[in-house]
Amino acid sequence: MLRGAGYEVDTVADGRAALEAVRETAVDMVVSDVMMPHVDGLELVAALRGDQRTAALPVLLLSARAGQEASIEGLRAGADDYLLKPFAAAEFLARVRANVELARLRGHHARWRAALVDSLQEAFFVCDEDGVVVEFNTAFTDILGYDAAGLPYPPRPPWWPDEKSDPEAHRQVAETFDGMLLRERGTFDIPLRHRDGERVWVSVAFNHVHDPETGRRVIVGTFRDVTADHYAIQRESALAALGMRLTEAVNLPDTLAGALEELRDLWHAERVLAAVFGGGPPELTSTDPGQTWQNLPEDRRGELTALREHPTLTPIAEHATAITLEHPRGTLVLWIDLSERRPFTDQDRLLLSLLAGRLSQGLSRANLIDQQRETALALQRAILGPSELPNGFAVRYEPAARPLEVGGDWYDIFALPDGRIGIIVGDCVGRGLEAATVMGQLRSASRALLLQDASPAGTLTALDRFAAGIPGARCSTVFCGVLDPATGDLTYSSAGHPPAILARSDGTTQLLEGGRSVPIAAGPRGHGRTPRPPSPPGAPCCSTRTGSSNAAGAPCSRASTGSATPSRTAASGAWTSSPPTS
C-alpha cells in the first residue's frame, strides 16, 4: 500500500533492527507492529523517544489488540498514532500522510529555529533547572569541540576542568555554575577544557527563562572565547608585577629572590629554584628558606646540572617548568615546582619565556648597579669625612638614597692650629654620584677656609662665594662650628642647615637656632654672633645632622642624639654662636 501510494519503504524483521536502521538512515516516519520479538513496538517507541536524534520522529503503531486500553497504552509509550487491525487501506494511508505532513511541519520550524541558533556568532547553550545541558549551537562546538550528538550533557559536563589535575580551575567553575543556577542573570569569565585537553577561557552571559505554560525554568546563555585576551592581560600583568619587583630590589641577590617569589605566586607553585652555574660551586636561590645546593635531592641536582647547556629563554620540552637564562655570574637554571598537576600549556611556556627575558635584563641591571654602588661608596668613603677623629668624637653615617646609597652629605672634624676643633656638617641638593662630586669640592673648600680663618661666619661667607661657581652647589646647607676643648666654648654659624641639638645631662634638649642664614649660593647673606647662656662643665652635648649623617662636638658625659659624640672634658664657659655682622 505505501509503495503503491508513492512512498519509499524499508522493512526490517524486528524492533532491534528497526532501531539500528533508523539511526543509520534518516526517515520521515516509522510504522511498527506492537507484537515483535526481541524489542516490541512499545519498547521501540520508548527507545526512539529517549534518543535526542529520533525524539521527534513520528511513529504509527499497528496492533490486533482491540480496545481503548490498548490504544492508550500505545499513546502513553510515545506513539503519535495507534491503528487497530484489521484496518481499511484508505484510513491507513490517511493516517500516514497526516503524520508525515505534521512531522514535516514541525521539522520545518525546528530546522528554522536551529538555523537561527547556529547563525549566532557567539556560542549558545540551554540548561534545564537541574543544570543538564539540553541544547547548544555549532559555535559552542567550534569553541569546545563537543558536538550535539552527546546531548543531553550532565550537570558537570566533560568540558569542566579535571578535579584531580586542575583542582583550582575546577573549584572556580563549580562555584560559578552553582551561582548560575541561583541567580537570575549574570556574567563571568571561567576556564574550561577543550575536547583535546587544552584550556579555553570563556566569557559567559546567562539569563533565566520560565515556560509560560509549565512554569519550568531553563537557563539560556551565550559565551565567547576570550583565551587570547585573557593571556594577553595575564602577560601584561605578570610583566608589570615582575618589573615592580625588579625595580624595588637594591642588589643582585634581592633581585633574584624577589623574582622567584613573583613566579611562585603567579603559578601557585610549591617552590621555585634558581641555580647559577659559574666558575665555582652552583649558587642556589630558593623560595624555601634555608634551601641550599647541598641539601637538594641528588636527582634534582642532576636535573639542574644537565639543563645548564640548554638554549637560553627556551622552556625545556622534557621539563616544561624549567628554563635557562643569562646571569651576570654564569648560566642560571630556573625550575618551578607546580602545586597543581594541570598541563603546562603553550601560553604558560610563552609567559615563562617573556618573564625569563625580563628577569635576565633585571639581573644585568642589578649587577651594574652593584658595581656602581661599590664605586660610589668607595668614592664617598674617601671624601665623606676623616677616618681619624679628634679625641672624644665619633661618627655614624647612614646612607638614605637607594639604590646607589650615596648622596651629598658630608662631615669634617679636625684640629685647628690654635688647638681648637673645627666641626663642619653639610648637605648638597640631590643624590647620587653628581651630588657626591659637588660634596667633595665643598668639603675640601670649607676645611681649607676654616684652617685659614677660624671663624665660622667668615668661612661660610667665603664658601658662599666659592660655591657660586660650582654647578649643582646652589642651595647647599652647611653648619660650621669651632669648639674650644679647654673652655667648652662653641662658636657656630649655619647656612640654612637644620639646627644643631644641645643635649643636657638631665635629658633635656635644646635647638641651637642662632647664627642662621640662607643656604650657600642662594643669595646675599650675613653671619653673626649670638651669645648662648653659660653651661656647667661636662653638661651639654651639641650635635648637628644633615639628612643621613650626623656630627657633634661639645663636652658631655653621655651619647648625644647626633652621630658624633665628644668624651667628657673638664672645661667651663659659655656656649656662643657667631653674632651678626654686616
N, C-alpha and C positions, 0 to 999 in steps of 0.2 A: 504493500500500500504506500509506504513512504517513498520508495523509489519511483513508483508509478506517478506520485504527485510531484516529482522533480527534486526530491531530497537526496543528498549523498549520505549513505548509511554504512556504518561499520558495525559489525556484530562480533560479540565475544561470548564465551561459554558461561562465565560466572562473574560474581561481583569483584573478586580479586583481580581478574583480568581486566575488568572494566576500569578499576582504579588506575592500573598501570597504563592503559590506553589513553585515558583522559589526561593524565599527567604528561604524556609524551606528545599528544596531538591536541591542538585547540579544536573544540567542538562547540556547537551552538546549543545543544540540548542532549540530555541523557534520558532514554526510555528504558525502564528496567522492570523485570518481573520481581515480585516480592519474594517468592519462594525460589531460592537458588542455593547450590552447595557452597561450602567454604564461607563466603560472605554473602548474606542475603541482601534483599533490596533495602531494608531499613538500616542495616549496618553500612551499606554503600552510601546512602544519603548522609548518615552521620559523619562518615569519613570525608565526603566531599565538602560538607559544611565546616569541618574542622580545619581544612586546608585553605590558607589565605588565597591561593591561586584559583581555587574552584568554589569558593564560598558562595559566589553569586550565580553559579551555573544552574539553569532551570532543570528540574528533574520531574518526570512523569512516571508514577508507579502504576503497574498493572497487576491485578490480583483477582483470583477466583473467590477470595474470601468476601462474602457478601455482608452487608450490614453497615450501620452507621459507625459502630465501634472500630471496624477495620479501617474505614476512611479517616477517622480521627487519628488513629494510631500512625498512619502514614503521614498525615499532615504535621503531626507533632514531631515526627522524626526529621522534618525539614523539607519534605517534598513540596513542590509547587502545585501539583495536581495529583488526583487519585482516580483511576478508572477501573471499574469492575468488569470482569469478564462474565459472559460474552458482551461485546460492545459493537456498535454499528461503526462501519468504516468512516462514514461522514463525521460522526461525533469524534472519533479518534483523531482524524486529520484536523478537525476544527480546533481541538484542544492543543494539538502540537503547534499549529500555526499561531494560535493566540499566545502561547507561552514563549515561542521563539520571537515573535514580534515584541512582546513585552520585555523580554530579556535584551533584545537589541536596543530598545528604547532606554532601558536602564543602563546598558553598556555605553550607549552614546553619551549620556550625561556623566557617567563615571570617567570615560575617556577624556571628555572635555574638561572635567574637573582636574583629572590627573595632568593633562596638558598645561592647564593654568598653573598648577602647583609646580610642575617641573620647569616651567618657564621662569620661575623666580631665580634670580642670580644668587640669592642667599639660601643657605641650607634651611629646610623646613621640616619640622617634626611635630608629631602629635602623641601625647601620652594620655592614658586614662587616669582616673583618680587614684589608682594604686601605683602609678609610675611605670606601667607597662607601655613600651613604645609600640604603637599600633600603625604608624604611618610615617614615611618621610619621602623626600623627593630625590632626584638624581644628583642635585648639588650636595646633598648630605653624603651620598655615596662617593662623590668626587673628593670630598674633604677627608672622610674617614675610611673609605674603602669597603664598607659593608653595604650589601645590596638589599633590596626589598624582599628577596626570596626567603630571608631569615625571619621576616615579620611573623608574629609579634616578638619583640625582644624583651627579656625580663627587666625588672626594675634596676638591676645592676648589670647593664649590658656589657658585652665584651670590649667596648671601647673605653671603659673605665681603666685608669692606671692600675697595675697589679698591686695588690695589697702587700705582698711579700717583697717584691723587688723595688717598689716605689711607694713606701707607706705614706710619706708626706703628701705626695700628689693625690693618692687615693683618699686620704683623710680630707683634703681640701675639696675634692669633687663630691664626696659623700655629704659633707656639711652643706655645700651649695645645693645639692639635689634635694636634701631634706627641706631646706628653706624654700625651694621652688614649689614643693608640694603644699607648703603652709601659706606662702604669700600670694596675693592676687596677681601681682606683676612685679617685674624687676629686670635687672641686667647684671651680668657678672662675667668675668674672664676666668677660664679654668683650663688646666692641661688635660688633654685626652690622648688616647693611644690609637694611632692608625693601625689598620689591619696588618701592615708589615712590621709593626713594633715601634715605629718612630713616634716621638712625642709631637702633638699638634696642640697649639694654643688657639682657643676659640673664644669669641665674644658672643655671649648668649643673651637674647631678649625674649621674655616669655609673658604670657597673659592667660588667665583662667577664663574659660567659656563654659556656659551651662546650657544643656539641651533644654529648650523651652517646653518640651512635652514630658520628658522623664525627669528633668532636674539633675541628671548626672553631670558631673564636672569632667571636663577634659582640659589638658594643658597644651596650648599651641605656642610653639616657639620657633625662632629663627636664630641662626648663628652664622658667623663668618670667620674665616681663617685669619687670625692675626699673629701667626707664628713669626713672620718676618718682623712685624712691628715690635712684638714682644722682645725678641732677641736683640733688635737694634737698640731699644730702650735699655735693656739689660747691659749691653756692651757699653753704652754711654755712661750709665750709672756706675758700673764697675770700674771703668777707666777713671771717672771723676773721683770716686772714693779712693782708689789706689793713688791717684795723683795727690790727693789731700794728705794721705799717709806719708808719701814721699816728701812732700813739702814740709810737714811738721817734724820730720826726722832731722837730728842735728849732726849725725855722723854715720859712717858706713854700717856699723852693726845695728844701730837703731833703724836705719832704712830697711835693711833686710828683715829684721824682726817684725816691724810694722807691716810690711808687705805680706809676710806669711800669715799674720793674724787676719788680714783682709781677705786672703784667699780661703782661709779656713771658714770664715763667716759666709763668704759668697756661696760656697758649695756645701755648707753644713758638714764639713769634713771632720773626722775624728782628730786628725793631726796633719800638719804639713811640715815636711822636712826639706832642708836645703843643705847640700853638701858641696863645698868648694874644694876642687882639686887643683892645687898649685904645685909648688916645688916640694913642700913637706907633707906631713900627715894631713888628711882631709879635715877641714873645719866644718863642723856640723852646727846648724841653727835649727831649732825646732819650736813649734808652738807648745810642746810639752816641757814645762820647766824641768831643768836638771838632765834633760836628754843629751847624751854625748855620743860621739862616734864609737867609743869603746863599748858602751852598754847597748848598742843596737844589736839585734839578732844577726847572726853571721850571714844568713841568707839575704837579709836586706842590705847589709854592707856589700855583699857580692853583686846584687842587682844594681845598686847605685854606682858602684865602680864600673860595671860593664856599660852603663849608659853614658859615661863621660865622653866616649868617642862618637856619639850620635850627633847628627847635624843640629845646629842650634835653632831654636824657635820652631821646632817641628815636634808636635806631640808624638810620643812613642806609640807605634802600632800595637806592640805586644802589651804595653802598659799605658793605657790611654790617659792615665792621670800623672804621667811623668813628662818632663820637658827639660832640655838643656838650654843654657844661655850664657852669654859672656859675663864674667865677673872681673873687676879690676885685678884680682889676685889669681885668676885662672879660669877654669870652667866650672860653672855652677849647675848641679843637677837638682831639679825641683821635683818633689814627689808629694802627691796628695792622696791621703788615705780617706776615701769616701765612707761616710757612715751609712749612706743609702746604697742599695745594690742595684739601682737603676742603671741603664746603659749610659755611658759617657758619649753623648751624641756628637754629630759633626758641629753643631752650634757650640757645644761646650769646648770642643777642640779649637775652634776658631777663636773663641773668647780667651782661652788659655794662651794661645799664641800671641794675641794682642797684649794681654796683661804681662806676659813674659818680656815682650819687647819694651813695654813701658818700664818695667822693673829694671831691665838692663840699662836703660838710659838713666833711670834714677840712681842706680848704683854708681855709674860713671860720674854723675853729678856729685853724689855724696863723697866719692873718693877725691874729686877735685877740691871740694870744699874742705875736706880733711887736710889736704896738702896746703891749701891757702890758709887754713886756720893755724897750722903748725908754723908756717912762715910768719903770719901776722902776730901770733902770740910771741914768737921769738923776737920779732921786731919790737913789740910793745914792752916785753920784759926788759929789753935793752934800753929803752928810752923812757919807760914809765916812771922810774924813780931809782934812787940809790939802793943797793942791796945791803950796804953797811950804814947803819944809822947811829947818830949820837947816843950816848949812854942814856937809858931810860925811855927810849922811843920804840914803838912797834907799829907795824902797818899791816892791814889786811885789805887785799884788793879782791873784789867780787865782780867778775865780768857780767854785764847785763845784756849786751847786744848779742842776738843769735842770728845766724848760725856761726858767724866768724868769731863772736865773743871778744871783739876788740872795739875800742872807741876812742874818744878824745879826752878821757880823764887822765890826770897825772897828779903826782905829788912830788915834793922835794923837801928834804930836811938836811941841813948841812951847817957846819960850823963857820961863823964869820971870823974875820981876822982879829976882832977885838974880844973874842971869847963868847959872844952871844950866839944864838942859834936862829938861823933863818927857817921859816916854815912857809911853804907855798903849796896851795892846792888849787887846781884849775880844771876847767871843763870846756872843750870846744864843741861847737854846734855840729850835730850829725854823728855818724858812727861808721865803723869800718876802717879800711886802710886809709882813706882820704883824711878822715878826722885824726887818725893816729899820726900821720905825717905832719899835719898842722900842729898837733900837740907837741911833737918833738921839737919843732922850731921854737914854740912859745916857752917850753920848759927850759931850753938852753938859754934863751934870751933873758928870761926872768931871773935865773940863777946869776948870770953874768952881771945884770943890772943891780941886783941886791948886793953882790960882792963889791961892786964899785961904790955904791951909795946905800948904806944900811938903813934906808928909810922906806918903809912900806909904801907911803904915799908917793914918794919920788919914783920908786921902782915901777908902780903901776902907771904913773904918768908917762914915763919913758916907754914902758911896754905898750901903752896905747898907741904911741906914735909908730913904734916898730910894727905892730900888728896891722896897722892901716895899709901897709904894702904887701900883706900876705893874703893871697886868695883863700877863702874859707875860714879866716880867723875872725871875721866880723861877728860881734855879739858873744865872743867867748867870755866866760866868767872866771875870775881869779880872786882867791883870798891870799893875802900876803901878811905875814906877821914876823916880828923879831922878839925872841924870848931871851931874857937875861936870867940864866940859871942861878946867879948869885943873889939876886934880889926878888925874883919871881915876877918882875915887871914884863908885861906883854904889850907891845905896840903893834897895832894891826890896821889894815885897810882892806876894803872889799870892793871889787868892781863887779857888782851885780851878782855875786855868789851867795848861796844860802848862808845865813848867819852861822857862825861857829857856836858851839854849845858849851857853856860853862857848867860843869857837873860838880857840885859841892859834896863834901864828905858826909853831909847829913841826908843825901839822896835827892835833894832839890836840884833843879837845873835852871839855867838862865841863858837866853839867846843873846849873843854879842851883836847887837844891831847898830852899833855906832860905826863911824868912818866909812859909810857906804856911798857908792856912786853907781853910775850906769856901767854895763859891760864894756869891755875894751873894744876899740874900733867901732863904737856905736854913736859917737858924737862928743861934744865938749864935756869935760869932767872937772871935778875939783875934789881932792882928797884932803882930809884934815884930821886933826887930833880930837879925840873925845875922851875926857878923863873917866876912869872907872873907879868905883869905890874900892878902898883897900881890902885885901883879903888876908886872913891869917895864914901863917906858913903851912904849906902842905895841904891846904884845904881844898882849893878848886882844881878842876881839870878842864882844859879847854880843848874842844875837838871841832873840827870842821870837815864837812863832807861834800862830795860832788858826785852825783849820780851813783856810781857803783864803787867809788873809792873814798876812803876817809883818812884824815890825818889829824893829829892833835899835838899840842905842846903846851905844857904848864906843869908846875909842881902838883902832884896829887898822890894820894895813898891807895887808890883803887883804880880799877879799869874804868875808862870813860865810855860814853856812848859812841865815840868815834872808833877808828881803827888803829890809831897810833897813840900810845899812852906813855907819858914820861914816868919815870920812877920818882919816888919821894925824895925831895931835897930840902935841906934846911935853909929856907930863904923867907924873907918877909918883904912886903912892899905893896904896891897898888897895881891893879890891872888898868892899863890905859889903852886908849886907841888913838889913832892919828887925828889931831884937831884939824878943823877946816882951814884951808889956805887958799889964797887966790891963785 
